[in-house]
Amino acid sequence: MYIVQAFNSLHDWWRYLIGLFVTIFGVIVFSIPHFAAIFIKRLEAKVDLNRLDDVNYLMSLFDSNINLVFVLLPFAGGLIFLFIIVKILHKQSITSLTTARKKIDWKRILFAFFFWGIVSSGMIFLDYYLSPESYLYNFELNRFLVLVLIAVVLLPFQTSFEEYLFRGYLMQGIGVIVKNKWVPLITTSVIFGLLHIANPEVEKLGYTIMVYYIGTGLFLGIITLMDDGMELALGFHAANNLFTALLVTANWTALQTHSVFKDIAEPDLGFIDIILPVFIIFPILLFIFSRVYKWTNWKEKLLGNVIEPPKENYKVLD
């Protein structure tokens, strides 16, 4: 039902194409503060023009908390513009973009958020206990409190934008066009992973890390289709980024923050980075969610066809 209900909105293929361009425009508009700050630095002769394509160099121009604001603002712009295009161009409610339920289930969002927040935090503290030499105690109260404020306010925009764009807008849009579920599931997962290719982690660890990003997209897509809504994906993604940003950072990650710990170990791509999350933890989470929410009929929900209802049953919003 999650994809099918998109038929109740204006769902022509060209609307999704326009919507995608408008959303990207929103990201660009909200990137202007960062561009302006760099331009001011340039006027002050504090910018090496030959290094403007170096992400780590650009991050070093400002304090980590200021950088975090610059990094997260474009996602807020993308989410705002996406919501506008959904309401105006598609005549669709945000609720129907989010879930097949009559109302957004906040209990699902909070369950996934706190469940994964506790588990992921526990894994970080366990690794710190087992390998304390790999971490530097990085806690500075004043900077950390500012980080908490920024992260709590802006990080949900980043995670929600990615979920609403991939598991929501594109999942439904591609689904009503191709009229099946497996194509949007695979397509959105691959695109989601590939868009992380510019992350510093890829440069540091190599392209094998894309297995993790695409695998994460696949996991989020599966729980969205199985649960007939994005609530679990929204909660999981928010917890994953928020707790990580607050607890641990490293010089080679996309989110460099004034977190509690700093990972100073030389990264080694292997079991911990790919095999453990993608092939062990995610399947366990799928099992837990399926038991809690009594998921059934996996084959139909993930691989079945999207049946267009009779046009007289359409309920396009005024």
PyMOL commands that set and color helices and strands:
alter all, ss='L'
color gray80, all
select helices_A, chain A and resi 4-8+13-29+32-43+49-51+55-60+64-88+94-98+106-130+132-134+141-178+182-194+200-205+207-227+231-247+271-293+298-303+311-313
alter helices_A, ss='H'
color red, helices_A
select strands_A, chain A and resi 135-137+248-249+261-263
alter strands_A, ss='S'
color yellow, strands_A
deselect
rebuild
show_as cartoon
